[in-house]
């Protein structure tokens, strides 16, 4: 006997809704507007987690420390944040200051969460 239809089926759109919620969570951004990046996913911009690595990537998403970049400014040229250390450090400093102001955290608390400080480097 096929019991699949007898159980309370989820609406067909529940997976779409769940994916949309996840996307919105991943697009949550507290970063200030800048000419270096966008704070909104527009067109073909790619999301970049400011602090990356397995643990830091998740923390960046959780705390809204993400920015949106063109392919060229992300990872498709020498100007991209993944290859340009100066650009990467500048965005990390902005993110740390923004995090500390937004969440009312000290530099020590930031270090406890993200592992190190980028201010003053």
Rosetta silent file (secondary structure, phi, psi, omega in degrees, C-alpha in Angstrom):
SEQUENCE: XXXXXXXXXXXXXXXXXXXXXXXXXXXXXXXXXXXXXXXXXXXXXXXXXXXXXXXXXXXXXXXXXXXXXXXXXXXXXXXXXXXXXXXXXXXXXXXXXXXXXXXXXXXXXXXXXXXXXXXXX
SCORE:     score description
SCORE:     0.000 S_00000001
   1 L     0.000  133.347  179.846    0.000    0.000    0.000 S_00000001
   2 L   -85.509  109.082 -177.529    1.345    3.411   -0.950 S_00000001
   3 L   -95.715   -1.949 -177.222    1.195    5.542    2.211 S_00000001
   4 L   -56.673  -41.882 -178.651    3.031    8.471    0.701 S_00000001
   5 L   -76.012  -16.815 -177.760   -0.220   10.228   -0.182 S_00000001
   6 L   -83.618  -26.057  178.746   -1.758    9.516    3.228 S_00000001
   7 L   -75.675  156.170 -178.371    0.824   11.389    5.237 S_00000001
   8 L   -66.417  100.374 -176.813    0.420   15.111    5.514 S_00000001
   9 L   -72.648  147.077  176.396    2.282   16.192    2.402 S_00000001
  10 L   -75.466  147.552  175.142    4.204   19.425    2.415 S_00000001
  11 L   -58.002  147.556 -176.510    2.985   22.034   -0.008 S_00000001
  12 L   -59.986  -28.659 -178.022    4.886   21.810   -3.288 S_00000001
  13 L   -85.164   -1.279 -175.372    6.292   25.302   -2.776 S_00000001
  14 H   -62.149  -35.970  178.812    7.743   24.572    0.686 S_00000001
  15 H   -67.628  -40.245  177.716   11.165   23.733   -0.768 S_00000001
  16 H   -62.677  -43.353 -179.713   11.166   26.968   -2.798 S_00000001
  17 H   -64.056  -43.806  179.766   10.217   28.966    0.296 S_00000001
  18 H   -61.491  -43.800  179.216   12.928   27.259    2.369 S_00000001
  19 H   -65.414  -37.503  179.453   15.559   27.980   -0.301 S_00000001
  20 H   -65.883  -41.081  178.182   14.428   31.614   -0.537 S_00000001
  21 H   -63.174  -44.119  178.451   14.755   32.030    3.245 S_00000001
  22 H   -61.112  -41.289 -179.847   18.262   30.516    3.133 S_00000001
  23 H   -64.130  -43.054  178.934   19.206   32.883    0.298 S_00000001
  24 H   -62.574  -42.555  178.097   17.904   35.885    2.230 S_00000001
  25 H   -60.743  -42.014 -178.715   19.881   34.784    5.313 S_00000001
  26 H   -72.572  -22.037  179.719   23.047   34.453    3.218 S_00000001
  27 L   -93.682    0.370  177.515   22.459   37.871    1.638 S_00000001
  28 L   -61.368  124.818 -174.191   22.060   39.599    5.035 S_00000001
  29 L  -138.162  126.473  175.823   24.600   42.435    5.006 S_00000001
  30 L  -105.614    1.121 -176.377   25.488   45.029    7.648 S_00000001
  31 L   -65.612  144.376  177.050   28.417   46.458    5.692 S_00000001
  32 L   -72.936  151.604  177.883   28.315   50.189    4.901 S_00000001
  33 L   -61.479  143.243 -177.265   27.848   51.211    1.283 S_00000001
  34 L  -152.796  158.631  174.530   31.168   51.703   -0.508 S_00000001
  35 L   -81.359   -2.554  177.845   32.568   52.184   -3.993 S_00000001
  36 L   -82.405  -27.096 -173.248   34.648   49.019   -3.351 S_00000001
  37 L  -158.763  173.459  173.514   31.640   46.663   -3.294 S_00000001
  38 E  -107.515  152.061  176.538   27.851   46.483   -3.233 S_00000001
  39 L   -99.431    2.620  179.125   25.818   45.679   -0.139 S_00000001
  40 L  -131.672  146.965  176.070   23.022   44.124   -2.214 S_00000001
  41 L   -79.311  109.366 -178.917   22.946   41.250   -4.665 S_00000001
  42 L  -125.051  133.741  177.095   22.167   42.979   -7.946 S_00000001
  43 L    55.985 -126.288 -176.065   22.330   41.352  -11.372 S_00000001
  44 L   -97.862   20.778  179.341   25.313   39.021  -11.686 S_00000001
  45 L   -67.422  145.614 -178.948   27.166   40.135   -8.564 S_00000001
  46 E  -103.250  139.236  176.316   28.742   37.347   -6.507 S_00000001
  47 E   -74.125  135.754  175.951   28.472   37.084   -2.742 S_00000001
  48 E  -125.665  121.425  175.155   31.831   37.254   -0.967 S_00000001
  49 E   -80.007  121.724 -173.159   32.124   36.305    2.682 S_00000001
  50 L   -58.583  -44.405  178.484   34.627   38.821    4.082 S_00000001
  51 L  -106.187  117.591 -174.708   36.197   36.307    6.452 S_00000001
  52 L  -116.703  176.270 -163.974   36.627   32.967    4.756 S_00000001
  53 L   109.823  159.905 -171.796   37.680   29.484    5.692 S_00000001
  54 H   -54.297  -55.276 -176.347   35.156   26.940    6.916 S_00000001
  55 H   -71.488  -46.120 -176.301   34.348   28.495   10.312 S_00000001
  56 H   -66.582  -33.224  178.413   34.824   32.151    9.374 S_00000001
  57 H   -60.325  -46.008  179.481   32.685   31.849    6.229 S_00000001
  58 H   -65.274  -39.343  178.153   29.711   30.722    8.328 S_00000001
  59 H   -66.287  -39.062  177.488   30.355   33.480   10.866 S_00000001
  60 H   -59.455  -43.988  178.898   30.550   36.078    8.080 S_00000001
  61 H   -64.987  -46.718 -178.533   27.137   34.962    6.832 S_00000001
  62 H   -58.279  -43.992 -175.116   25.669   34.856   10.356 S_00000001
  63 H   -92.934    2.995  176.694   26.842   38.363   11.249 S_00000001
  64 L    77.662   25.664  179.574   26.119   39.968    7.856 S_00000001
  65 L   -97.202   62.775  177.618   29.750   40.472    6.895 S_00000001
  66 E  -126.687  152.122  175.225   29.240   39.762    3.218 S_00000001
  67 E  -134.050  166.526 -178.694   29.650   41.971    0.165 S_00000001
  68 E  -121.106  129.702 -171.663   28.688   41.575   -3.463 S_00000001
  69 E  -130.869  153.929  170.821   31.271   41.876   -6.218 S_00000001
  70 L   -68.629  162.510  177.478   31.559   41.609   -9.973 S_00000001
  71 H   -55.514  -42.135 -178.677   33.392   38.517  -11.216 S_00000001
  72 H   -63.071  -41.954 -179.197   36.428   40.669  -11.981 S_00000001
  73 H   -81.823   -9.353  179.405   36.518   42.169   -8.468 S_00000001
  74 H   -93.307  -73.660 -175.247   35.804   38.768   -6.886 S_00000001
  75 L  -148.670   19.318 -177.159   38.047   36.066   -8.319 S_00000001
  76 L  -111.671   14.208  175.778   38.388   36.417  -12.087 S_00000001
  77 L  -160.333  171.198  177.041   41.304   38.877  -12.285 S_00000001
  78 L   -65.779  -19.085  177.610   44.340   40.133  -10.405 S_00000001
  79 L   -79.783  -11.707 -176.198   42.111   42.974   -9.145 S_00000001
  80 L   -66.091  150.661 -176.617   39.859   40.438   -7.435 S_00000001
  81 L   -61.712  -26.533  179.499   39.608   40.332   -3.669 S_00000001
  82 L   -75.839  -16.221 -177.346   40.931   36.752   -3.606 S_00000001
  83 L  -118.346  -18.561 -176.964   44.193   37.829   -5.269 S_00000001
  84 L  -103.024   99.167 -174.668   44.619   41.469   -4.241 S_00000001
  85 H   -62.386  -35.656  179.815   45.775   41.447   -0.589 S_00000001
  86 H   -64.178  -45.492  178.074   45.464   45.234   -0.228 S_00000001
  87 H   -62.813  -46.241 -179.757   41.818   45.159   -1.365 S_00000001
  88 H   -59.087  -47.827 -178.712   41.094   42.139    0.854 S_00000001
  89 H   -65.156  -38.266  178.770   42.633   43.778    3.946 S_00000001
  90 H   -61.201  -44.393  179.981   40.784   47.053    3.321 S_00000001
  91 H   -68.742  -38.310  177.713   37.431   45.232    3.237 S_00000001
  92 H   -62.931  -40.370  178.104   38.344   43.171    6.325 S_00000001
  93 H   -64.116  -43.526  177.265   39.148   46.357    8.279 S_00000001
  94 H   -60.706  -43.536 -178.518   35.818   47.893    7.262 S_00000001
  95 H   -63.908  -43.528 -179.905   34.043   44.676    8.258 S_00000001
  96 H   -63.194  -46.894  179.112   35.722   44.509   11.669 S_00000001
  97 H   -61.391  -42.505  179.349   34.905   48.139   12.485 S_00000001
  98 H   -63.690  -44.754  178.530   31.343   47.659   11.272 S_00000001
  99 H   -58.414  -48.577 -176.823   30.929   44.467   13.315 S_00000001
 100 H   -63.434  -39.212  178.489   32.251   46.116   16.481 S_00000001
 101 H   -71.679  -47.366 -175.281   29.954   49.145   16.073 S_00000001
 102 H   -65.174  -43.238 -175.972   26.865   47.205   14.985 S_00000001
 103 L   -99.162    5.117  179.374   27.102   44.494   17.659 S_00000001
 104 L    53.257   51.841 -179.262   28.681   46.708   20.366 S_00000001
 105 L  -112.714  153.454  175.910   31.694   44.412   20.685 S_00000001
 106 L   -87.163  170.349  176.363   35.264   45.146   21.702 S_00000001
 107 H   -62.312  -38.008  179.001   38.336   44.239   19.685 S_00000001
 108 H   -63.132  -39.938  178.138   38.995   41.381   22.140 S_00000001
 109 H   -67.022  -39.055  176.482   35.489   40.019   21.555 S_00000001
 110 H   -59.992  -45.649  179.898   36.022   40.260   17.794 S_00000001
 111 H   -62.031  -40.560  179.430   39.272   38.291   18.146 S_00000001
 112 H   -61.529  -34.833 -178.519   37.521   35.663   20.281 S_00000001
 113 H   -83.323  -47.599 -171.654   34.925   35.182   17.501 S_00000001
 114 H  -103.489   -5.060  173.553   37.037   35.584   14.330 S_00000001
 115 L    97.940  -28.471  177.725   40.497   34.586   15.564 S_00000001
 116 L  -164.752  166.347 -179.934   42.434   37.823   15.012 S_00000001
 117 L  -101.100  146.273  178.884   42.153   41.562   14.542 S_00000001
 118 L  -109.863   -9.352  179.213   42.678   43.339   11.205 S_00000001
 119 L   -76.197  136.258  178.974   42.659   46.876   12.617 S_00000001
 120 L    85.379    5.029  179.902   46.106   48.382   12.867 S_00000001
 121 L   -94.381    0.000    0.000   47.638   45.997   10.330 S_00000001
